[in-house]
Structure formats: structure tokens, C-alpha cells
Amino acid sequence: MSGRGRGWRIPVAALATLAVTVLVLKVWREYTPTEKPNLADVVSVTLTGVAFLGTVVAWAWAWRAPDTAARIDADVEAAAEVLAGVVERQWRTEARHRLLDDPAPIPVQWRLTTDASVMSHPRLITAGGDPAFTGRSDDLAALARAFRELPRRRLVITGGPGTGKTTLAVQLLLHLLATRRSDLAGAAGEIVPVPVLLPVSGWDVDVHPRLQDWLTVRLVRDHPALAAPQLGPGAAAALAEGGHVLPVLDGLDEIPEEAAARLIDALNASLGARDQLVLTSRTAEFATAVRQAGRPLTAAAVIAPRALTPDAAADYLTACLPAAPPPVWQEILAALRSRALPGLTRLAATPLGLWLIRSVTIAPGADPSALTGPLGGDSAALRAHLLDRLIPALIAARPPGAGSADPFRPRRRLDPDATRRYLTYLARAFPPATGRDLAWWRIAGTVPRFPATLGALGLAAGLADGVVVWLESTPAAGLVIGLVAGPSMLLLARGAARSLVAETPGHADLRLRGRTRLLLRSIRGAFGEGLTTGLWFMIGGILSSVLTSGFDDFTDLLFGGAVVSFVVGIALTVAFGVIAWAEHPTFTSTSTPRSSWRADRGLLLLRMCAMGVSAGLMCGFLAGVSSGLSDGLVTGLFLGVALGVGSGMATGNHRAWLICAIAVAREALARRLPWRIMDFLDDAHRLGLLRAVGPVYQFRHAALHDHLAADGLPPAEPGPAESAAAAPTTAP
């Protein structure tokens, strides 16, 4: 335990000392040398003394002995290696999902912006002479070399919608990770930071004015491996503060103008001479932020893309087609090269347009004739047409895989209409103006009147308690309990709704292999907390009995209290230790949307089971001693389940999975979301409709998010075939 608990240890120790003193005086007063010692007195004194001394020793150890882990400085180099490995695995998989190298990267050319008002003085950007920066998305080695040649290695990637800003940031991140070992070998003692991509929309400069403070919070949340005990405490903070992280901040244009200007100020105030940075933003929004901030981002080179030429676009599409394209495609490619269709030419000039053309029209059974029809002359109409047909095209192009192990095929076939309705609901629930993150733990906060839903569940739980008492005791007692507990639970649930929907996921790793010693250390570390809690039970029981019955049979009362204290203390020590052990991550712990969902669910269920088993064993043991084995088993089972569920819900800070499940169930009844939300989101990710950024999803392109959020069609009721297609087939 830390020093935060010192305030209440003193009264606990004083009360425990008082209890033992009274016990000794009571036994001494009743003991006479001529009588044979009472065995109950001796046992009660012994057990109470053992409980007392054990608790005080644990208390003194936790208070006075410094935490051995606290004396170990964070291993920054090892933490950087762990972070680099986790980030590279995550983005390698994501790059394959996005088909960034299939058949080859889109050849977007990048150069310094011609708008000098958004850049620092040239001498800050280049070592001498006029600043220069050129590169191509299909030649990352040369582009990364140009980045390394920047004196402070700060880069702002700007461009219009769909021009490949985020894609370039991901490509640069992967290249820097792939060459990190060789960079370290030639660094001559210099720090080679680990690039980490983070959405800008998650940074609130009012809460975290410094970039490093926010980086620390996000590293802990998005990369739980950094909290592994082997790295020492504060590994994430040490990385952020020491310049070992290269933040790749994506989407400055996705936050309000005022916030973007303040973020520019915060970056300038946070970055030191050796701190590196990559930032992406739409061109107009970045210029507005710089103008409102009154100064540009210090020493940052600002680059912008050139539009793809029709020949480059046609070459890319040709590489996606068979060696002998069908006649309709020969006609399309010829029209594109000759610029005969201005709408098609303008759409194909951006990576987004090429992705839409490829995804919708180069698919089994697709008809690409719309590209050369009337829509070929209007780029906006053609893009809207392709976005409307994107969902069914991707579903048709990627049938379910043979097994769940195939990460690039959905687990089940989705219904196109239901998929569009669900994604449209999510696009509106997480409007583009508030950010692009689809965080599953925030779904409950988007559901209208969700506190009323929690209140109804609380009322049902209170009435259920009344029914149980009715069956186990008397109808009158059950009626009283139901009338009291029902409204109380309703008010309690409604009052806690705001804090519940704001909870974030917890972490749980239930793998025992290689973590047995950690489990034993966690149980040993919980010894003081468990026995102290047990002592509170003993003191409370003794005081309650004294107030109701006086000091009659006080020796037997202390004997029973000592037994209860010891049993409760040992049971809770094991429970607290197991929970603390599960919350310790390992070097391989990751935080994807699905893993964070499972981890939070596992943590809540473990908390319920650990507390339930402890309560069941404790109550069963006490009931068995007083009433027999059969009564002990029944009492232990009943109270174990009741107290386990209640304690698991009441203790700890992570209940996001349960709250999300309740919210999704309500919306699923209205056919606005699927019952198995994570199965659906995972399949949408495998199809290429969504992308994963750490523990959150985003729409694959902002244009798709905007298109669905602006969809004015009312959600249609599903037909029988659609309902069958949306039926769950696998566990989340």
C-alpha cells in the first residue's frame, strides 16, 4: 500500500489494540489460579492475538517499508523496444487490412507547400539555403531520408480530403520502425524515438496543457504492455518526457478551429530542440489554425501533395486488373488517359477516388460502366454514387473465410442493408464534428435517455430482492424489502449513470503461464489490505453485539470475532491478490478494440468471481460451523453469488463492458445496432469499411463517415432475410 492509506491505519490500529486489551482484561478477570484454564478463553486470546499481530505487522510493513518497485527506475531502453514492437505489429496488420502495398503504394508526389505563411523561417527548417523537401508515397526510403535531413525532424502533412495524408503518415511510421535498429546502430548515442500514431481529437489542452502529459496518458491506455512490472514504474512517462516517442498526430482538421489554434500553441510550448513531430491536417484548416495562433509550428516543414496525373492513375488501376483487361476496362482506361471524362479524371486524381473506383468497380460481378456514363462528367456525383455502392461491393468481394483465423475475411456474411443501417447509426452517434473515433465504451453515452434504462434495471433488481426475501422468509418481509430496495436502486442507478458511461476500459490478463510468481507476489502484497478489512469486520461485529447485548459472553464474542476476522482476511487477501495480478500486463499485451472489450469483460467477471468465491467460502464456513454442512453449502452458494455480483459491480473502476452491453441491447431491440456489436465491428474492419487505431475504430475514410452521417433516409425495418443474416453466430 502507498502512503495514501496512512490516515485510517492509525484508528484501525488503535481500535485493534483496544479490542485485544479488553480481551486480555476480561480473561484475566475471570481466570483464577485454582480453576482449570478455559480452553475457549485460551483459543480466543491466541487467535485474536494472531489476527491482531498479523494485521499490525502487515500494516507496518506496508507503511514503513518502501515499495521495492518504486526504487527501480523505469528501464527506458527496454520500454522503447517493447513499444516499438507493439506498434509495428499493430500497424503492419493494419497496413495489410488497408491494402497499402497491394498491388503497390499509390504514387503520390509530395513537396513543400507554396504557402510561406504557414511555415517557420527557412533557417529553422533547413541547415542552410532554401528549404527543400520532396518525396513519393511509393518511395518511402527517399521520403524518410528527406525527413531525417530536417534539422528538427518536424513535418506537417497537408492536403485536401482524400489525398492520402493519413496513409503517408502510416507509411512513414512503418518505415521508421523497420529501419529503427540500423538507425540505433548509427545514432552515436542519440535518441531514436519510436513513432506512435495518435488521433489529435483525443487531446484536450485544458486537461493536459503539455504534449508529454497527454502522451503519457495515451501510451498507458493504448499500449498496456508499458505497464508490465519488469519495466519498472512510470515507463510511459519516462518515454514521453525523455523524447523517446515521435508523436504522429493525425487529423488536426477534425477539431474545432479555436481548439486547433490552441493546440498549435501547446505544441510550440511543449517541444524542445530535440523533440520530433509529424502532424496531418487538411490544408485550409491548418492555415486557419496557424493564422489564429499567430505563429506557425516551429521548425516544421509543411508539405502538400500534387494531384495524380491521369497516366499515373491509369497505371495504378491497370496494375489492379488482369494482364488482359475486359473491353469495358480498356475503354475506361483510354478515357482516363485522354482526359475525355472530366469527372472521372478529377476523382482519380486522389487516392480516395482510386480506392473507391477499385473497391466498387474492380470486384467480382461489378459493372464499371457507370464510370464512362453520365456520371463520368461529374466528380461529386460519381463519388457519391461509388460511396452508396461501397458497402455491398466490399461484402460481395470478401466472402467469409474458411475459419476465424483468417484476419482479412469476415467471420460471417453481413447483410448490406443492415450493415449500412448500423454504420449510419454509428456515424450519427459519433458525428464528424466531434471527432472520428468510434470508441465502443462511449456508445452508452450516445444513447438517448440511457439513465432511465439503468434506472429501470435498478428497479427490477430491487424488486427481485423483494421476491427472494418473500420466498425465503415471509410475504410481509418481501413486500417491505421490495418497496424499499426497488425505488432505492432506481435512484441509485440513475444517479450513477453519468459516471458509469464515462468509464474507460480496464486491462486483464488471465494467462497463468509464466506468471505464477507474479500471482504469489500479488497475493502477498494484498496481505495487509485483506487482514485489515477482516479486522474491520471483527470490530464492527463486536461493537454491534455490545450495543445490542452488552458485555454478556464477551469472551465468546471475541473468539468468534477473531475467527471471522481471520477467515475474512485470508479470503479477501486471495481475492485482492488475484485481481491485482490480472491487472498486470505483459510485454505482449495489446490494446485493439476487440482485445480491450475482452479485457474489460474479463476484469469485471474476474472481480465478481473472486469476490463471490471469497464471500461464498467465508459465509459457507461460518454457516457450516454453526448450522451444519448442508446449511453451509446452501448459504455459501447463495451469498457467494449475491455478494460476488454486488461487490464486483460496486468495487473497481472498470465496468465499461457491462454498460456498453446494456446500451447495445437497448438499441438492438430497436434494430439500430446488432446484438453482437464487436463481432459486427470486427467484420466491418475485416471488410475494409473501418480502420483500427489502437483501441478505437474509425471509418476507413473520413468521406465515408461524412457520407453516412449526412444520410437523410430513415432507417428501414429489416425483412426476414436481413434479420436472419444479422443473427449472431459466434461469441464476441
WOSULJO-V474480 format. One record per pair of residues at least 4 apart in sequence whose ideal C-beta (glycine too) atoms are under 7 Angstrom apart, sorted by the first residue. I is the first residue (numbers start at 1). GAP is how many residues later the second one is. D is the distance in whole Angstrom. If there is no record, write none. Layout:
i,gap,d
I,GAP,D
I,GAP,D
This chain:
i,gap,d
1,4,5
1,61,4
1,527,6
1,528,6
5,4,6
6,57,6
8,4,6
9,4,6
9,50,5
9,54,6
10,4,6
11,4,6
12,4,6
12,520,6
12,523,7
13,4,6
13,43,6
13,46,6
14,4,6
15,4,6
15,524,5
16,4,7
16,36,5
16,39,7
16,40,7
16,519,6
17,4,6
18,4,6
19,4,6
19,520,6
19,523,7
20,4,6
20,28,6
20,29,6
20,32,5
21,4,6
22,4,6
23,4,6
23,21,7
23,22,6
23,25,6
23,535,5
24,4,6
24,21,7
25,4,6
26,4,7
26,528,5
26,529,6
27,4,6
27,14,5
27,18,6
27,528,6
31,6,7
37,4,7
37,5,6
38,4,7
39,4,6
40,4,6
40,515,7
40,516,7
40,519,6
41,4,6
41,514,6
42,4,6
43,4,6
43,516,6
44,4,6
44,511,6
44,514,5
44,515,3
44,518,6
45,4,6
46,4,6
47,4,6
47,512,7
47,515,4
47,516,6
47,519,6
48,4,6
48,510,6
48,514,4
49,4,6
50,4,6
51,4,6
51,480,7
51,484,7
51,511,5
51,514,5
51,515,5
51,518,7
52,4,6
53,4,6
54,4,6
54,477,6
55,4,6
55,476,4
55,477,6
55,480,5
56,4,6
57,4,6
58,4,6
58,469,5
58,470,3
58,473,6
59,4,6
59,469,6
59,473,6
60,4,6
61,4,5
61,467,7
62,466,5
66,4,6
66,5,6
69,160,7
69,163,7
69,164,6
70,163,6
72,160,4
73,159,6
74,5,6
74,157,6
74,158,4
74,159,6
74,160,5
74,161,4
74,164,4
75,4,6
75,156,5
75,157,6
76,4,6
76,162,5
76,163,6
76,166,6
76,168,6
77,4,7
78,4,6
78,153,6
79,4,6
79,147,6
79,152,5
79,156,4
79,159,7
79,160,6
80,4,6
80,114,6
80,159,6
80,164,5
81,4,6
82,4,6
82,143,5
82,144,7
82,149,7
82,505,5
83,4,6
83,111,5
83,140,6
83,143,6
83,156,7
84,4,6
84,93,6
84,96,6
84,110,5
85,4,6
86,4,6
86,137,6
86,139,5
86,504,6
87,4,6
87,90,7
87,107,6
87,109,6
88,4,6
88,89,4
89,4,7
90,4,6
90,500,7
91,4,6
91,79,6
91,82,6
91,83,6
92,4,7
92,82,7
93,4,7
93,314,7
94,4,6
94,597,7
94,598,6
95,5,5
95,6,7
95,75,6
95,79,6
96,312,7
97,311,7
97,588,7
97,591,7
98,593,7
100,5,6
100,67,7
100,71,7
101,4,6
103,216,4
103,217,6
104,34,6
104,215,6
105,32,5
105,33,4
105,66,7
106,31,6
106,58,7
106,210,6
106,245,5
106,248,6
107,29,6
107,30,6
107,31,4
107,205,5
108,28,7
108,29,4
108,56,5
108,197,5
108,200,7
108,243,6
109,27,5
109,196,7
109,197,4
110,24,7
110,25,5
110,58,7
110,193,5
110,195,6
111,22,7
111,23,5
111,192,6
111,193,7
111,195,7
112,19,6
112,20,7
112,21,5
112,189,6
112,190,7
112,191,6
113,5,6
113,6,7
113,45,6
113,189,5
113,190,6
113,191,5
115,172,7
118,168,6
118,169,5
118,172,5
118,178,6
118,184,5
119,6,7
119,177,6
119,183,5
120,4,4
120,5,6
120,176,5
120,178,6
120,179,5
120,180,7
122,4,6
122,8,6
122,9,5
124,174,7
124,175,4
125,6,4
125,25,7
125,174,6
125,176,5
126,5,4
126,6,7
126,25,7
127,24,6
131,170,6
133,13,5
133,168,5
133,170,6
134,12,7
135,4,7
135,7,6
135,8,3
135,11,5
136,7,7
137,27,6
137,31,6
137,34,6
139,4,6
140,4,6
140,31,5
140,32,7
140,35,4
141,4,6
142,4,7
143,4,7
143,29,7
144,4,6
144,28,6
144,31,5
144,32,6
145,4,6
147,6,6
147,8,6
147,25,7
148,5,7
150,4,7
150,5,7
150,151,6
151,148,7
152,121,7
152,124,7
152,147,4
153,123,4
154,122,6
154,123,5
154,143,7
154,145,5
154,146,4
154,147,7
155,123,5
155,145,6
155,146,5
155,148,7
156,123,5
156,125,7
156,130,7
156,141,6
156,144,5
156,146,4
157,8,5
157,11,6
157,12,6
157,121,7
157,123,5
157,146,6
158,123,6
158,124,7
158,125,4
158,128,5
158,144,6
158,145,7
158,146,5
159,4,3
159,5,7
159,6,5
159,123,7
159,124,6
159,145,6
159,146,5
160,122,6
160,123,6
161,121,7
161,191,7
161,541,7
161,542,6
162,188,4
162,189,6
162,190,3
162,191,7
162,539,6
162,541,6
163,142,5
163,187,5
163,188,7
164,4,6
164,141,6
164,187,4
165,4,7
165,115,4
166,4,6
166,84,5
166,114,6
167,4,6
167,184,6
168,4,6
169,4,6
169,28,6
169,79,5
169,81,6
169,109,6
169,111,5
170,4,6
170,27,7
171,4,6
172,4,6
172,106,7
173,4,6
173,22,4
173,24,6
173,75,6
174,4,6
175,4,6
176,4,6
176,19,5
177,18,6
179,4,6
180,4,6
180,12,6
181,4,7
182,4,7
183,4,6
183,9,5
184,8,5
187,5,5
191,52,5
191,53,6
193,50,6
193,51,5
193,52,5
193,53,4
193,83,6
194,50,6
194,51,6
194,52,7
195,51,4
195,53,5
196,49,6
196,50,7
196,51,6
196,52,6
197,51,4
197,53,6
197,496,7
198,4,7
198,20,6
198,49,6
198,50,7
198,51,6
198,52,7
199,51,5
199,52,6
199,237,7
199,238,6
199,494,6
200,49,5
200,50,6
200,51,5
200,52,5
200,54,7
200,55,6
200,63,7
201,50,6
201,53,5
201,54,6
201,234,4
201,235,6
201,236,6
202,16,7
202,235,7
203,5,7
203,11,5
203,60,7
204,4,7
205,4,6
205,57,5
205,58,6
205,61,5
208,5,4
208,6,4
208,9,7
209,57,6
210,60,5
211,4,6
211,36,7
211,55,6
211,56,6
211,59,4
212,4,6
212,28,4
212,29,5
212,58,6
213,4,7
214,4,6
215,4,6
215,25,4
215,30,6
215,32,6
216,4,7
216,20,5
216,21,5
216,24,5
217,4,6
218,4,5
219,4,5
219,7,6
219,17,4
219,20,7
219,21,6
220,6,7
220,7,6
220,16,5
221,283,7
222,369,5
222,472,4
222,473,6
223,368,6
224,283,5
224,361,4
224,365,4
224,367,6
225,360,6
225,361,7
225,362,5
225,363,7
225,364,5
226,5,7
226,9,5
226,10,5
227,358,5
228,357,5
228,358,6
228,359,6
229,289,7
229,355,6
231,4,4
234,4,6
235,4,6
236,4,6
237,4,6
238,4,6
239,5,4
239,6,5
240,5,6
243,31,6
243,32,6
246,30,5
246,32,7
247,30,6
248,30,4
249,30,5
250,30,5
251,29,6
251,185,6
252,8,5
252,11,7
252,27,6
252,28,7
252,29,4
252,33,6
252,34,6
252,37,6
253,28,5
253,29,4
253,32,4
254,181,6
254,182,6
255,4,4
255,5,5
256,4,7
257,4,7
257,31,6
257,32,7
257,35,6
258,4,7
259,4,6
260,4,7
260,25,7
260,29,4
261,4,7
261,28,5
261,31,4
261,32,4
262,4,6
263,4,6
264,4,7
264,25,5
264,26,6
264,29,4
264,33,6
265,4,6
265,28,5
266,4,6
267,4,6
267,10,7
267,30,6
268,27,7
268,29,7
268,30,5
271,4,4
271,6,6
271,27,7
277,23,7
279,18,7
281,4,6
281,5,4
282,4,7
283,4,6
283,21,6
284,4,6
285,4,6
286,4,6
287,4,6
288,4,6
289,4,6
290,6,5
307,42,4
308,4,5
308,5,5
308,40,7
308,41,5
308,42,7
309,4,7
310,4,6
310,26,5
310,27,6
310,29,6
310,35,6
310,38,7
311,4,6
311,26,6
312,4,7
313,4,7
313,23,6
313,35,4
313,36,7
313,41,6
314,4,6
314,19,5
314,22,5
314,23,5
315,4,7
316,4,7
316,38,6
317,4,7
317,16,7
317,37,7
317,40,7
317,41,7
318,15,6
320,38,5
320,42,5
321,4,5
321,8,6
321,41,7
325,4,4
325,5,5
325,8,7
327,4,6
328,4,7
328,40,6
328,41,6
329,4,6
329,39,6
330,4,6
331,4,6
331,41,6
332,4,6
332,36,6
332,39,5
332,40,6
333,4,6
334,4,6
335,5,4
335,6,5
335,9,7
335,37,6
336,8,6
336,9,7
336,12,6
339,6,5
341,4,6
341,31,6
341,35,4
341,36,6
342,4,6
342,35,6
343,4,6
343,32,7
343,33,5
343,34,5
343,35,5
343,36,4
343,39,5
344,4,6
344,27,6
344,32,5
344,38,7
345,4,7
346,33,4
347,6,4
347,32,5
347,35,5
347,36,6
348,5,5
348,6,6
348,9,6
349,4,7
351,4,6
352,4,6
352,349,6
352,351,6
353,4,6
353,30,7
354,4,6
355,4,6
356,4,6
356,27,7
356,30,4
356,31,7
356,34,7
357,4,6
357,14,7
357,29,7
358,4,5
359,31,6
359,34,6
359,35,6
360,6,7
360,26,5
360,29,5
360,30,6
360,33,4
361,5,5
361,7,4
361,10,6
362,4,7
363,30,5
363,33,6
363,34,4
364,32,7
364,33,6
365,31,7
366,27,6
369,4,6
370,5,5
370,15,6
371,5,6
372,4,5
375,6,5
375,7,4
375,10,6
376,6,7
378,4,6
379,4,6
380,4,6
381,4,6
382,4,6
383,4,6
384,4,6
385,4,7
386,4,6
387,316,7
387,317,6
387,320,5
389,4,5
390,4,6
390,314,7
391,4,6
391,25,5
391,28,5
391,29,5
391,298,7
392,4,6
392,24,4
393,4,6
394,4,6
394,293,5
394,294,6
394,295,6
395,19,6
395,21,6
395,24,7
395,292,6
398,11,6
398,12,6
398,289,5
399,14,7
400,9,6
400,10,5
400,11,6
400,12,6
400,13,5
401,5,3
401,8,3
402,4,7
404,7,5
407,279,7
408,278,6
409,277,6
410,4,7
410,273,4
410,276,5
410,277,6
411,268,7
411,272,6
411,319,6
412,271,7
412,317,5
413,312,7
414,4,7
414,5,5
414,269,6
414,311,7
415,4,6
415,307,5
415,310,4
415,311,6
416,4,6
417,4,6
417,299,7
417,305,6
418,4,6
418,300,6
418,304,5
418,307,7
418,308,5
419,4,6
419,265,7
420,4,6
421,4,7
421,294,5
421,295,7
422,4,7
422,251,6
422,252,6
422,258,6
423,4,6
423,261,7
423,266,7
423,285,6
424,4,6
424,284,5
424,287,5
425,4,6
425,247,5
425,248,6
426,4,6
426,12,6
427,278,5
427,281,4
427,282,4
428,281,6
429,17,4
430,4,7
430,7,7
430,8,5
430,16,7
431,278,6
432,4,7
432,270,7
432,273,5
432,274,6
432,277,6
436,262,5
436,263,7
436,266,6
436,269,6
437,259,4
437,261,6
438,258,6
438,259,4
438,260,6
439,257,5
440,153,6
440,157,6
440,220,6
440,237,7
440,238,7
441,62,7
441,63,6
441,64,6
441,215,4
441,219,6
442,4,7
443,4,7
443,217,5
443,220,5
443,221,6
444,6,6
444,57,4
444,215,5
444,216,6
444,219,4
445,56,4
447,216,5
447,219,6
447,220,6
449,4,7
450,4,7
450,47,6
450,51,7
450,213,6
451,4,6
451,43,5
451,46,4
452,4,6
453,4,7
453,209,7
453,213,6
454,4,6
454,39,4
454,40,6
454,43,5
455,4,6
455,35,5
455,38,5
455,39,4
456,4,6
457,4,6
457,36,6
457,205,7
458,4,6
458,31,4
458,32,5
458,34,6
458,35,3
459,4,6
459,27,5
459,30,6
459,31,4
460,4,6
461,4,7
461,28,5
462,4,7
462,20,7
462,23,4
462,24,4
462,26,6
462,27,4
462,28,7
463,4,7
463,19,5
463,23,5
464,4,7
465,4,6
465,16,6
465,17,7
465,20,5
466,4,6
466,12,5
466,13,7
466,15,4
466,16,2
466,19,6
466,20,7
467,4,6
467,11,6
467,15,7
468,4,6
469,4,5
469,8,5
469,9,4
469,12,5
470,5,5
470,8,3
473,4,4
473,5,7
474,4,7
475,4,6
476,4,7
477,4,6
478,4,6
479,4,6
480,4,6
481,4,5
482,4,6
484,4,6
485,4,6
486,4,6
487,4,6
488,4,6
489,4,6
490,4,6
491,4,6
492,4,6
493,4,7
496,4,5
497,4,6
498,4,7
500,155,6
500,159,5
501,158,6
503,150,6
503,151,6
503,152,6
503,153,5
503,156,7
504,152,6
505,91,4
505,94,6
505,95,4
505,149,6
505,151,5
505,190,7
506,77,7
506,93,7
506,94,5
506,97,4
506,148,3
507,76,6
507,78,6
507,82,7
507,92,5
507,96,7
508,74,5
508,75,6
508,91,5
508,94,4
508,95,4
508,98,6
509,73,6
509,75,7
509,76,6
509,77,6
509,80,6
510,72,6
510,92,6
510,96,7
511,4,6
512,4,6
515,4,6
516,4,7
517,4,6
518,4,6
518,63,6
518,66,6
519,4,7
519,62,5
520,4,6
521,4,6
522,4,7
522,55,4
522,58,4
522,59,4
523,50,6
523,51,6
523,54,3
525,52,7
525,55,7
526,4,5
526,47,5
526,50,4
526,51,4
526,54,6
527,4,6
527,46,5
528,4,6
529,4,6
529,47,6
530,4,6
530,39,5
530,40,7
530,42,4
530,43,3
530,46,6
531,4,6
531,38,4
531,42,7
532,4,7
533,4,7
533,35,7
533,36,7
533,39,5
534,4,7
534,31,4
534,32,7
534,34,4
534,35,3
534,38,6
535,4,6
535,30,5
536,4,6
537,4,6
537,27,6
537,28,6
537,31,5
538,4,6
538,23,4
538,24,7
538,26,6
538,27,4
539,4,6
540,4,6
541,4,6
541,20,6
541,23,6
542,4,6
542,15,6
542,16,7
542,19,5
543,4,6
544,4,6
545,4,6
545,12,5
546,4,7
546,5,6
553,4,6
554,4,6
555,4,6
556,4,6
557,4,6
558,4,6
559,4,7
560,4,6
561,4,6
562,4,6
563,4,6
564,4,6
564,58,7
565,4,6
566,4,6
567,4,6
567,51,5
567,54,6
568,4,6
568,50,6
569,4,6
570,4,7
571,4,6
571,43,4
571,46,6
571,47,5
572,4,6
572,42,6
573,4,6
574,4,6
574,40,7
575,4,7
575,35,4
575,36,6
575,39,4
576,4,6
577,4,6
578,4,6
578,32,5
579,4,7
579,27,6
579,28,6
579,31,6
582,21,6
582,24,5
583,20,7
585,4,4
590,5,6
591,4,6
591,5,5
591,103,6
591,104,5
592,4,7
592,100,6
592,103,6
593,4,7
593,88,6
593,99,6
593,102,6
593,103,6
593,104,5
594,4,6
594,84,6
594,88,6
595,4,6
596,4,6
596,99,4
597,4,6
597,60,6
597,81,5
597,135,7
598,4,6
599,4,6
600,4,7
600,54,6
600,56,5
600,57,4
601,4,6
601,56,4
602,4,6
603,4,6
603,51,5
604,4,7
604,44,6
604,50,7
604,51,6
604,53,6
604,54,6
605,4,6
606,4,6
607,4,6
607,41,4
607,44,7
607,45,6
608,4,6
608,36,5
608,37,6
608,40,3
609,4,6
609,35,6
610,4,6
611,4,6
611,32,7
611,33,5
611,36,4
611,37,6
612,4,6
612,28,5
612,29,6
612,31,6
612,32,2
612,33,7
613,4,6
613,27,6
614,4,6
615,4,6
615,24,6
615,25,5
615,28,4
615,29,6
615,32,7
616,4,6
616,20,4
616,21,6
616,23,6
616,24,2
617,4,6
617,19,6
618,4,7
619,4,6
619,16,5
619,17,5
619,20,4
619,21,7
620,4,6
620,12,4
620,13,6
620,15,6
620,16,2
621,4,7
621,11,7
622,4,7
623,4,5
623,8,5
623,9,4
623,12,4
623,13,7
624,4,7
624,5,5
624,7,7
624,8,3
627,4,4
627,5,7
628,4,7
629,4,6
630,4,7
631,4,6
632,4,6
633,4,6
634,4,6
635,4,6
636,4,6
637,4,7
638,4,6
639,4,5
640,4,6
641,4,6
642,4,6
643,4,6
644,4,6
645,4,6
646,4,6
647,4,6
649,6,7
655,4,6
656,4,6
657,4,6
658,4,7
659,4,7
660,4,6
661,4,6
662,4,7
663,4,7
664,4,6
664,9,5
664,13,5
665,4,7
667,5,4
667,6,4
668,5,5
668,6,6
668,7,5
671,46,7
671,47,6
672,43,6
673,4,6
674,6,4
674,52,6
675,53,6
676,4,6
676,52,4
676,56,5
677,4,6
678,4,6
678,54,5
679,4,6
679,49,7
679,51,6
679,53,6
680,4,6
681,4,6
681,9,7
681,16,6
682,4,6
683,4,6
684,5,4
684,6,5
685,5,4
685,7,6
685,12,6
688,12,6
689,11,6
690,7,5
690,8,7
690,9,6
690,10,6
691,6,7
691,7,5
691,9,5
692,5,6
693,5,6
699,5,5
699,6,4
700,4,6
702,4,6
703,4,6
704,4,6
705,4,6
706,4,6
718,4,4
718,5,5
718,8,7
720,4,6
721,4,6
722,4,6
723,4,7
